[in-house]
Amino acid sequence: YNWASDPEVTKYLTWQPHESLEQTAEILQQWEEDYSKNDYYQWAIELNDIEQPIGSISVVSLKEDIQSAELGYCIGKSWWHQGYTTEAVVRFLLAEVGAGRVWAQHDVANPNSGEVMKKAGLDYEGTLRQSTRNNQGIVDAAVYAKISHVAFEEEPEAEEQTGGASVTKVMAEDGTMKNVISDDTMEYVGILAKLELSPEEEETKKKVVEK
């Protein structure tokens, strides 16, 4: 009732509003089953103060050969225009999953969705005319994306404190590949935790990550 059954929420989406609790239960069960797959990502957006989900975010298309992940998301209209974005998911896919490109698209008739994409750190790439279909029919789609090698490196000065988020794959001694977290990513985590580390703590932090 917070979003999935609301026709206003699904107006520009590709699925119809849920008609019953039974339909929602079936979809949730399918999501749980799909989580046995390593390439499946589905999250709920939950507010701590009400302890209820108010929307969802998912990877609707994953192409491993080009390391591309397309995001889809929706949120209940009671929480529109309140600054909730998908930035945490974008950083997770780039830094932890190793995606090279995270992107999303929206119906040009729904520009508010584009504003959410901008706040999540995605850059506008262009508009594909008559390129997709949703509940409004065949529509033009505006495309936004973030590429890993430039991820969060060209933000405005006011946002520079967020640092970058990246993972580099290197060859370990046993011949396997391992992820090495960048200094920018560690700095960003420290900022999130509101930590102020001494030079000695910085060295210890790096040694722990290397191990």
Summary of the structure (lengths in Angstrom):
residues: 211
radius of gyration: 19.1
end to end distance: 46.5
largest distance: 59.2
contacts: 538
relative contact order: 0.11
helix: 34%
strand: 31%
